[in-house]
């Protein structure tokens, strides 16, 4: 092996070792912390970037397949009047989207790879022009920085005695911070971001992750197929859940306790129906017009019985014909005379 190849392999080994603890894309993103978005990025010098504006504070939510792979990233606004509103959403199973390399997935891309999200440490980057081999990028469009992610130096520098939350000074400080942001002073997390060679950070990460992806086992590579065939995986999970539920239900219904419960339910239903027959009489209207029947002296609208139809009536109550809302003296059923039977009223 010549010296040039040895140097290149040595560099790759160093980069891979340095990023050994780096998580895959979905594992690295926090669903608990807030992230602040910085937009209109420009490369101020080789590898270092600056933002022109700061946008929403967001929280990320990740959806996972039943087999464990992350496949969808959604950012929702977590501050201000638009809180709860979806800021952006990208689904790896969507048309033109992709995410491969599980469990070392390094990018979540859309528009056939033209635009991609990359997550490293406290950052979620939105880049354009990812190379075909996914080891470099053309430009950085946006960055989402985890709120409160300061270096140890910054944490020590800014460690002060806490003030009362609603104190006058606290309010003044908040207004001052807003003014700073408007003027392009975006705070300590962004200040630390500016000191880092982001192009080198992302490139080293992509190269190291690609080396991990190429060394995956056949079992690990199956995860890419799971995401590519997401509907098949979901259906298999649903079928498995239904099969397990049926197996459990069948085992429960086979127990003596369940069989006794069912026996008692059937007996209760039979007792109820028996009581209904004793307590109710069926009044059948054999005339050619609708009639109404009511209790003696009732001024409420009676029970309607359509022509050729029938209705249930309380066995212990007399029934009288009702005409135009007025109960007549024409009795069509005498109390307790036909319990459980059918009686013709016309």
DAJOJO-V312421 format. One record per residue. RES is the residue in one small letter. PHI is phi as a letter, one per 40 degrees, with the letter a starting at -180 (none if undefined). BURIAL is 1 if it has 16 or more other ideal C-beta (glycine too) atoms within 10 Angstrom, else 0. D_CENTER is the distance of its C-alpha to the mean C-alpha in Angstrom with 2 decimals. Layout:
BEGIN
res: [RES | RES]
phi: [PHI | PHI]
burial: [BURIAL | BURIAL]
d_center: [D_CENTER | D_CENTER]
END
This chain:
BEGIN
res: [x | x | x | x | x | x | x | x | x | x | x | x | x | x | x | x | x | x | x | x | x | x | x | x | x | x | x | x | x | x | x | x | x | x | x | x | x | x | x | x | x | x | x | x | x | x | x | x | x | x | x | x | x | x | x | x | x | x | x | x | x | x | x | x | x | x | x | x | x | x | x | x | x | x | x | x | x | x | x | x | x | x | x | x | x | x | x | x | x | x | x | x | x | x | x | x | x | x | x | x | x | x | x | x | x | x | x | x | x | x | x | x | x | x | x | x | x | x | x | x | x | x | x | x | x | x | x | x | x | x | x | x | x | x | x | x | x | x | x | x | x | x | x | x | x | x | x | x | x | x | x | x | x | x | x | x | x | x | x | x | x | x | x | x | x | x | x | x | x | x | x | x | x | x | x | x | x | x | x | x | x | x | x | x | x | x | x | x | x | x | x | x | x | x | x | x | x | x | x | x | x | x | x | x | x | x | x | x | x | x | x | x | x | x | x | x | x | x | x | x | x | x | x | x | x | x | x | x | x | x | x | x | x | x | x | x | x | x | x | x | x | x | x | x | x | x | x | x | x | x | x | x | x | x | x | x | x | x | x | x | x | x | x | x | x | x | x | x | x | x | x | x | x | x | x | x | x | x | x | x | x | x | x | x | x | x | x | x | x | x | x | x | x | x | x | x | x | x | x | x | x | x | x | x | x | x | x | x | x | x | x | x | x | x | x | x | x | x | x | x | x | x | x | x | x | x | x | x | x | x | x | x | x | x | x | x | x | x | x | x | x | x | x | x | x | x]
phi: [none | c | c | c | c | c | c | c | c | c | c | c | c | c | c | c | c | c | b | d | c | c | c | c | d | c | c | c | c | c | c | c | c | c | b | b | c | b | b | f | c | b | c | c | a | d | g | b | b | b | b | c | a | b | b | c | c | b | b | c | b | b | b | b | c | d | c | h | c | c | a | b | b | b | b | b | c | b | a | g | c | c | d | g | c | c | c | a | a | a | b | c | c | c | c | g | b | a | a | b | h | d | c | b | c | b | b | b | b | b | f | f | g | c | b | a | b | b | b | b | f | c | b | b | c | b | b | b | g | c | c | c | c | f | b | a | a | c | a | c | c | a | b | b | b | c | c | g | c | b | c | d | c | c | c | c | c | c | c | b | c | c | c | c | d | b | c | d | c | c | c | c | c | c | c | c | c | c | c | c | c | c | c | g | c | c | g | c | c | c | d | c | d | c | c | b | c | c | c | c | d | c | c | c | c | c | c | c | c | c | c | c | c | c | c | c | c | c | c | c | c | d | c | c | c | c | c | c | b | d | c | c | c | c | c | c | c | c | c | c | c | c | c | c | c | c | d | c | c | c | c | c | c | c | c | c | c | c | c | c | c | c | c | c | c | c | c | c | c | c | c | c | c | c | c | d | c | c | c | b | b | c | c | b | c | c | c | c | a | c | b | b | b | a | c | d | g | c | b | c | c | c | c | c | b | c | d | g | b | a | a | c | a | c | d | c | b | c | b | b | c | b | b | f | g | b | c | c | c | c | c | b | a | b | d | g | c | a | d | g | b | b | b | c | b | a]
burial: [0 | 0 | 0 | 0 | 0 | 0 | 0 | 0 | 0 | 0 | 0 | 0 | 0 | 0 | 1 | 1 | 0 | 0 | 1 | 0 | 0 | 1 | 1 | 1 | 1 | 1 | 0 | 1 | 1 | 0 | 0 | 0 | 0 | 1 | 1 | 1 | 1 | 1 | 0 | 0 | 1 | 0 | 0 | 0 | 0 | 0 | 0 | 1 | 1 | 1 | 1 | 0 | 0 | 1 | 0 | 1 | 1 | 1 | 1 | 1 | 0 | 0 | 0 | 0 | 1 | 0 | 1 | 0 | 1 | 1 | 1 | 1 | 1 | 1 | 1 | 1 | 1 | 1 | 0 | 0 | 0 | 0 | 0 | 0 | 0 | 0 | 1 | 0 | 0 | 1 | 1 | 1 | 1 | 0 | 0 | 0 | 1 | 1 | 1 | 1 | 1 | 1 | 1 | 1 | 1 | 1 | 1 | 1 | 1 | 1 | 0 | 0 | 1 | 0 | 1 | 1 | 1 | 1 | 1 | 1 | 0 | 1 | 1 | 1 | 1 | 1 | 1 | 0 | 0 | 1 | 0 | 0 | 0 | 1 | 1 | 0 | 1 | 0 | 0 | 1 | 1 | 1 | 1 | 1 | 1 | 1 | 1 | 0 | 1 | 1 | 0 | 0 | 0 | 0 | 0 | 0 | 0 | 0 | 0 | 0 | 0 | 0 | 0 | 0 | 0 | 0 | 0 | 0 | 0 | 0 | 0 | 0 | 0 | 0 | 0 | 0 | 0 | 0 | 0 | 0 | 0 | 0 | 0 | 0 | 0 | 1 | 1 | 1 | 1 | 1 | 0 | 1 | 1 | 0 | 0 | 0 | 0 | 1 | 1 | 0 | 1 | 1 | 1 | 1 | 1 | 1 | 1 | 1 | 1 | 1 | 1 | 1 | 1 | 0 | 0 | 1 | 0 | 0 | 0 | 0 | 0 | 0 | 1 | 1 | 0 | 1 | 1 | 0 | 0 | 1 | 0 | 0 | 1 | 0 | 0 | 0 | 0 | 0 | 0 | 0 | 0 | 0 | 0 | 0 | 0 | 0 | 0 | 0 | 0 | 0 | 0 | 0 | 0 | 0 | 0 | 0 | 0 | 0 | 0 | 0 | 0 | 0 | 0 | 0 | 0 | 0 | 0 | 0 | 0 | 0 | 0 | 0 | 0 | 0 | 0 | 0 | 0 | 0 | 0 | 1 | 1 | 1 | 1 | 0 | 1 | 0 | 0 | 0 | 0 | 0 | 1 | 1 | 1 | 1 | 1 | 0 | 0 | 0 | 0 | 0 | 0 | 1 | 1 | 0 | 1 | 0 | 0 | 0 | 0 | 1 | 1 | 0 | 1 | 0 | 1 | 0 | 1 | 1 | 1 | 1 | 1 | 1 | 0 | 0 | 0 | 0 | 1 | 0 | 0 | 0 | 0 | 1 | 1 | 0 | 0 | 0 | 0 | 1 | 0 | 0 | 0 | 0 | 1 | 0 | 1 | 0]
d_center: [52.80 | 53.86 | 53.16 | 50.78 | 48.44 | 48.73 | 47.71 | 44.67 | 43.50 | 44.20 | 42.09 | 39.15 | 39.58 | 39.59 | 36.44 | 34.65 | 35.90 | 34.89 | 31.28 | 31.21 | 28.71 | 26.38 | 22.87 | 21.13 | 18.92 | 15.54 | 17.39 | 19.22 | 16.56 | 15.90 | 12.66 | 15.12 | 17.70 | 18.21 | 19.52 | 22.15 | 22.52 | 26.08 | 27.19 | 30.36 | 31.24 | 34.78 | 36.53 | 39.28 | 41.06 | 40.49 | 37.07 | 36.51 | 34.25 | 34.20 | 31.77 | 33.15 | 30.40 | 27.50 | 24.35 | 21.21 | 19.92 | 16.29 | 13.67 | 11.69 | 8.21 | 8.43 | 6.87 | 9.71 | 11.80 | 13.34 | 16.39 | 15.03 | 15.00 | 12.65 | 12.27 | 9.99 | 10.68 | 9.66 | 12.11 | 12.16 | 15.57 | 16.38 | 19.95 | 22.23 | 22.10 | 19.03 | 16.78 | 13.10 | 13.91 | 12.29 | 15.10 | 14.34 | 11.94 | 13.33 | 12.51 | 15.27 | 15.59 | 16.33 | 20.01 | 22.00 | 19.41 | 20.07 | 19.51 | 22.16 | 24.05 | 21.73 | 22.07 | 23.86 | 21.73 | 23.07 | 21.70 | 18.78 | 20.77 | 20.73 | 23.68 | 25.35 | 25.34 | 26.93 | 24.20 | 22.41 | 20.37 | 22.03 | 21.24 | 24.30 | 24.86 | 23.74 | 23.25 | 20.85 | 23.27 | 22.99 | 26.08 | 28.04 | 30.35 | 29.22 | 32.18 | 32.22 | 32.42 | 29.55 | 31.88 | 32.56 | 31.36 | 33.19 | 31.76 | 29.18 | 27.46 | 25.13 | 24.34 | 21.69 | 23.46 | 22.05 | 23.49 | 26.26 | 26.80 | 30.61 | 33.31 | 35.40 | 38.19 | 36.15 | 34.85 | 38.49 | 39.77 | 37.40 | 37.70 | 39.31 | 39.86 | 36.88 | 37.74 | 36.77 | 33.47 | 35.06 | 38.41 | 40.21 | 40.16 | 36.39 | 36.00 | 38.57 | 36.83 | 33.53 | 35.57 | 37.34 | 34.14 | 32.97 | 36.38 | 36.22 | 32.92 | 34.49 | 37.42 | 35.41 | 35.54 | 31.91 | 32.33 | 32.80 | 29.60 | 30.51 | 34.17 | 33.51 | 31.48 | 34.62 | 36.78 | 34.94 | 35.80 | 32.34 | 33.62 | 35.17 | 32.10 | 29.81 | 32.55 | 33.40 | 29.81 | 29.41 | 32.77 | 32.06 | 28.69 | 30.36 | 33.01 | 30.48 | 28.77 | 32.20 | 32.97 | 30.06 | 30.86 | 30.36 | 27.70 | 25.73 | 26.13 | 24.48 | 21.07 | 21.81 | 22.47 | 19.24 | 17.29 | 19.98 | 19.71 | 15.97 | 16.43 | 19.29 | 17.38 | 14.62 | 17.57 | 19.49 | 16.84 | 16.64 | 20.45 | 20.86 | 18.85 | 20.98 | 24.09 | 23.52 | 22.92 | 26.09 | 28.03 | 27.20 | 28.07 | 31.25 | 32.31 | 31.88 | 33.79 | 36.56 | 37.38 | 40.45 | 38.47 | 36.20 | 39.25 | 41.10 | 38.24 | 38.23 | 42.02 | 41.96 | 39.39 | 41.67 | 44.68 | 43.10 | 42.29 | 45.88 | 47.25 | 45.25 | 46.51 | 50.00 | 49.87 | 48.64 | 51.70 | 53.95 | 52.41 | 51.93 | 54.33 | 53.43 | 55.35 | 55.92 | 57.09 | 59.51 | 60.73 | 59.84 | 58.05 | 55.27 | 56.47 | 55.16 | 56.20 | 56.07 | 57.61 | 61.08 | 61.17 | 57.47 | 56.69 | 53.06 | 52.14 | 52.70 | 50.91 | 50.80 | 52.20 | 52.14 | 55.12 | 55.13 | 52.15 | 51.83 | 50.12 | 49.84 | 52.14 | 52.73 | 55.64 | 57.36 | 57.57 | 60.29 | 59.05 | 60.86 | 60.57 | 59.08 | 60.30 | 58.75 | 56.93 | 60.14 | 60.72 | 64.08 | 66.47 | 65.84 | 64.45 | 62.62 | 61.55 | 63.12 | 61.03 | 60.71 | 62.63 | 60.01 | 57.16 | 54.96 | 56.98 | 56.78 | 59.33 | 60.47 | 60.78 | 62.47]
END
